[in-house]
Amino acid sequence: MSSLSGITKSLVVIASLFIVLAGIKLANDIVVPFVLAAFIAIICNPLLKFFANYRIPKGLAIVLIIMMVMLMGMSLTGLVGQSLNDFSSQLPQYREALRSKFIWFVDMAAQYNILIDKQQLIALFDPGKMIDVATNMLAGFGGVMANIFLILLTVVFMLFEAPMISTKVHLALDDPDMKMKQIDRFLDSINSYLAIKTLVSLATGLLAAVFLWVLDVDYFVLWGVFAFLLNYIPNIGSIIAAVPPVLLALVTHSPMVSAIVAAGYISINTIMGNIVEPRFMGRGLGLSTLVVFLSLIFWGWLLGTVGMLLSVPLTMVVKIALENSEDGRWLATMLGGEEQHNAR
């Protein structure tokens, strides 16, 4: 009988989860701006604390922060918007040039007795589609930013509520005496992760833009912003960010310049991802590589581009919730990374 009740409980939980996910999927227009606003508020929270150290009133500090966010947003929109429009208008020519380069490569391979069916290979692997991925992702993010007024207004209220979030989380988890220290560690780790990741991503985008500018690759500002955004996506973000400028350099310059661009991106991402970022983040947030990749797919499906950018923090929210549940602790262990198991 107890076994039957356990199975019934599991089925009810699974059914409830599906209903919640379906509701989030249907309410994307509301949920996504709210999630993005929370992301911006967390990034801006260290600035709020910085102003508080100099005894600047909270209201004035929030006004200054919002003005900074708006100024940066308007500047990026102006720079990227024009580049994206120009690039989109040139996209058919770039696609045709890439197709020609691809056919040339197949012909060169044939000279060395490597026979490849051109039409079949082009049908399976269209280089132009890689550029489409870049433009579609930027367009998707731009569509979310169309609700900028709603997002900024939500950020303002979140910043006013920021000092009370820790207390409210403790009360929500029935811990009014603040004894559950892992809650504070979790909140601090999310704040630290997003702040450090933002600075590293910004540095990555700037380095990529300057590098492409030196090589005279078209739309270097656009690809710098693209590198900045996609650096939030673990594992494959830096690869996707490198593909458009590498292909563009191949079309507008030469295979040698394209190879230099690829080598430059590898160097930048290796230094920033394997040296600079771990130096400030320590061992990270305790998620396995497989879970990070699967979370990217899941949150991307559920919330679109914003979900991909925030896949790691969102998965960490789920993980800490499971760790504080007797029934879900085993699943939290499954989500953990190698360093977490070694610590035990």
C-alpha positions in Angstrom: 0.0 0.0 0.0 2.8 2.4 0.9 4.5 1.5 -2.4 1.4 2.4 -4.3 1.1 5.7 -2.5 4.7 6.4 -3.3 4.1 5.8 -7.0 0.9 7.9 -6.9 2.9 10.7 -5.3 5.6 10.5 -8.0 3.0 10.6 -10.7 1.3 13.6 -9.2 4.7 15.5 -8.9 5.5 14.6 -12.6 2.1 15.7 -13.8 2.3 19.0 -11.8 5.8 19.6 -13.3 4.5 19.2 -16.8 1.6 21.6 -16.1 4.0 24.2 -14.6 6.3 23.9 -17.6 3.4 24.2 -20.1 2.2 27.3 -18.3 5.7 28.9 -18.4 5.9 28.1 -22.1 2.6 29.7 -22.8 3.4 32.7 -20.7 6.8 33.4 -22.3 5.9 37.0 -23.2 5.6 37.7 -19.4 8.1 35.3 -17.9 11.1 36.0 -20.2 11.2 39.8 -19.5 10.8 39.1 -15.8 13.7 36.6 -15.8 15.9 39.0 -17.8 15.0 41.8 -15.3 16.1 39.6 -12.4 19.4 38.9 -14.3 20.0 42.6 -14.8 19.1 43.4 -11.1 21.5 40.8 -9.8 24.3 42.2 -12.0 23.5 45.8 -10.8 23.3 44.8 -7.1 27.1 45.1 -6.5 26.8 48.7 -7.8 24.0 49.4 -5.4 26.2 48.2 -2.5 29.1 50.3 -3.8 27.0 53.4 -3.8 25.7 52.5 -0.3 29.3 52.4 1.0 29.6 56.1 0.1 26.3 56.9 1.8 24.5 57.7 -1.4 20.7 57.4 -0.8 19.2 54.2 -2.3 16.7 56.1 -4.5 19.5 58.3 -6.1 21.7 55.2 -6.5 19.0 53.3 -8.3 18.4 56.3 -10.6 22.1 56.4 -11.4 22.2 52.7 -12.1 19.2 52.8 -14.4 20.6 55.7 -16.3 23.9 53.8 -16.8 21.9 50.7 -18.0 19.8 52.8 -20.4 22.9 54.7 -21.7 24.7 51.4 -22.4 21.6 49.9 -23.9 21.0 52.8 -26.2 24.6 52.9 -27.3 24.7 49.2 -28.1 21.3 49.4 -29.9 22.6 52.2 -32.1 25.9 50.5 -32.9 24.6 47.0 -33.3 21.2 47.8 -34.9 22.7 49.5 -38.0 25.4 46.8 -38.4 22.8 44.1 -38.1 20.6 45.7 -40.7 23.5 46.2 -43.1 24.7 42.6 -42.5 21.2 41.2 -43.1 20.9 43.1 -46.4 24.3 41.6 -47.5 23.4 38.1 -46.3 22.3 36.6 -49.7 25.6 37.6 -51.2 27.6 36.2 -48.3 25.6 32.9 -48.6 26.4 32.6 -52.3 30.1 33.4 -51.8 30.3 30.8 -49.0 28.6 28.3 -51.3 31.3 29.0 -54.0 34.1 28.6 -51.5 32.6 25.3 -50.3 32.4 24.0 -53.9 36.0 25.1 -54.5 37.1 23.1 -51.4 35.3 20.0 -52.7 37.0 20.4 -56.1 40.4 20.8 -54.4 39.7 17.6 -52.4 38.9 15.8 -55.7 42.4 16.6 -57.0 43.8 14.5 -54.1 41.4 11.6 -55.0 39.0 12.5 -52.2 35.7 12.2 -54.0 32.7 13.9 -52.4 29.2 14.4 -53.9 28.9 18.2 -54.0 25.1 18.4 -54.0 24.6 15.9 -51.3 27.3 17.4 -49.1 25.9 21.0 -49.6 22.4 19.7 -48.8 23.7 18.2 -45.5 26.0 21.0 -44.6 25.2 24.5 -45.7 27.8 27.0 -44.4 25.3 29.9 -44.8 23.0 28.3 -42.2 25.7 29.0 -39.6 25.4 32.7 -40.2 21.6 32.4 -40.0 22.0 31.0 -36.5 23.9 34.1 -35.5 21.4 36.6 -36.9 18.4 34.6 -35.5 19.9 34.6 -32.0 20.6 38.3 -32.1 17.1 39.0 -33.5 15.6 36.9 -30.8 17.4 38.8 -28.1 16.5 42.1 -29.7 12.8 41.0 -29.7 13.0 40.5 -25.9 14.6 43.9 -25.4 11.7 45.5 -27.2 10.0 45.3 -23.7 12.8 47.5 -22.3 10.4 49.8 -20.4 8.8 46.9 -18.6 12.2 45.3 -17.9 13.7 48.5 -16.4 10.7 49.1 -14.3 10.9 45.6 -12.9 14.6 46.1 -12.3 13.9 49.3 -10.2 11.5 47.4 -7.9 13.9 44.4 -7.6 16.7 46.7 -6.6 14.6 48.3 -3.9 13.7 44.7 -2.7 17.3 43.4 -3.0 18.4 43.9 0.7 15.4 41.9 1.9 15.6 38.9 -0.5 17.9 36.8 1.8 15.5 37.3 4.8 12.4 36.5 2.6 14.1 33.3 1.3 14.9 32.1 4.9 11.3 32.8 5.9 9.9 31.0 2.9 12.0 27.9 3.7 10.8 28.0 7.4 14.1 29.2 8.7 13.4 32.5 10.5 16.5 32.1 12.8 18.8 32.2 9.7 20.4 28.8 10.6 20.5 27.4 7.0 23.8 28.9 5.9 23.7 27.1 2.5 20.9 29.6 1.5 23.2 32.5 2.0 26.1 30.7 0.3 23.8 30.0 -2.7 22.6 33.6 -3.0 26.2 34.8 -2.7 27.4 32.3 -5.3 24.7 33.3 -7.8 25.5 37.0 -7.3 29.3 36.3 -7.7 28.8 34.1 -10.7 26.7 36.6 -12.6 28.9 39.5 -11.7 32.2 37.8 -12.6 30.7 36.2 -15.7 29.5 39.6 -16.9 32.9 41.2 -16.5 34.6 38.2 -18.2 32.1 38.2 -21.0 32.5 42.0 -21.5 36.3 41.6 -21.7 35.9 38.7 -24.1 33.6 40.8 -26.4 36.0 43.8 -26.3 39.0 41.6 -27.1 37.2 40.0 -30.0 36.0 43.3 -31.4 39.5 44.9 -31.2 41.0 41.7 -32.8 38.6 41.8 -35.7 39.0 45.5 -36.1 42.8 45.0 -36.5 42.2 42.4 -39.1 39.7 44.6 -40.9 36.8 42.1 -40.6 33.5 43.7 -41.4 30.9 44.4 -38.6 33.5 43.9 -35.8 31.3 45.7 -33.3 28.4 43.3 -34.1 30.6 40.2 -33.6 32.1 41.7 -30.4 28.6 42.1 -28.9 27.8 38.6 -30.2 30.8 37.2 -28.4 29.8 39.1 -25.2 26.3 37.6 -25.2 27.2 34.1 -26.1 30.0 33.9 -23.5 27.1 33.4 -21.0 26.2 30.1 -22.8 28.5 27.4 -21.5 30.5 24.9 -23.6 29.2 25.9 -27.1 28.6 29.6 -26.8 32.1 30.6 -27.7 32.1 28.2 -30.7 28.9 29.7 -32.1 30.3 33.2 -31.6 33.4 32.4 -33.6 31.7 30.9 -36.6 30.2 34.0 -38.3 33.4 36.2 -38.3 35.5 33.2 -39.4 33.2 32.5 -42.3 33.0 36.3 -43.1 36.8 36.6 -43.1 36.9 33.6 -45.5 34.5 35.3 -47.9 35.8 38.9 -47.7 39.6 38.2 -47.2 41.3 34.8 -47.6 41.6 31.4 -46.0 44.8 32.6 -44.2 42.9 35.5 -42.5 40.0 33.2 -41.7 42.5 30.8 -40.0 44.0 33.7 -38.0 40.5 34.8 -36.9 39.8 31.2 -35.7 43.2 31.0 -33.9 42.5 34.4 -32.3 39.1 33.3 -31.0 40.6 30.1 -29.6 43.3 32.0 -27.8 40.9 34.6 -26.4 38.4 32.0 -25.1 41.2 29.7 -23.8 42.7 32.6 -21.8 39.4 34.0 -20.5 37.6 30.7 -20.0 40.5 28.6 -18.6 42.7 31.1 -16.8 40.9 34.3 -16.0 37.5 33.0 -15.1 38.5 30.1 -12.9 40.9 32.4 -11.0 38.0 34.5 -9.8 35.3 31.9 -9.7 37.2 29.2 -7.9 35.8 25.7 -8.4 32.6 27.0 -9.9 29.0 26.3 -9.0 29.2 22.5 -8.8 27.3 21.3 -12.0 28.5 18.5 -14.2 29.5 19.2 -17.8 26.7 17.0 -19.1 24.1 18.8 -16.9 25.4 22.2 -18.1 24.9 21.1 -21.7 21.5 19.6 -21.1 20.4 22.7 -19.2 21.4 24.8 -22.1 19.1 22.8 -24.4 16.2 22.6 -21.9 16.1 26.3 -20.9 16.7 27.4 -24.5 13.6 25.4 -25.5 11.6 26.8 -22.5 12.6 30.4 -22.6 14.4 30.9 -25.9 17.6 33.0 -26.2 17.3 34.4 -22.7 17.0 30.9 -21.3 20.2 29.8 -23.1 22.1 32.8 -21.6 20.8 32.1 -18.1 20.8 28.3 -18.3 23.5 27.8 -15.5 22.0 30.2 -12.9 18.5 28.8 -13.5 19.8 25.2 -13.1 21.5 26.3 -9.9 18.2 27.6 -8.5 16.7 24.1 -9.2 19.7 22.4 -7.6 19.6 24.3 -4.3 15.9 23.8 -4.1 16.4 20.0 -4.5 19.2 20.0 -1.9 16.8 21.4 0.7 14.3 18.7 0.0 14.5 15.2 1.5 12.9 13.7 -1.6 14.9 15.6 -4.1 18.4 15.4 -2.5 19.3 12.4 -4.7 18.6 14.4 -7.8 20.7 17.3 -6.6 23.5 14.9 -6.2 23.1 13.7 -9.8 23.3 17.3 -11.0 26.6 17.9 -9.1 30.0 18.1 -10.7 33.1 16.0 -10.2 34.6 18.5 -7.7 31.5 18.3 -5.5 31.8 14.4 -5.3 35.5 14.6 -4.6 34.9 17.0 -1.7 32.7 14.3 -0.1 
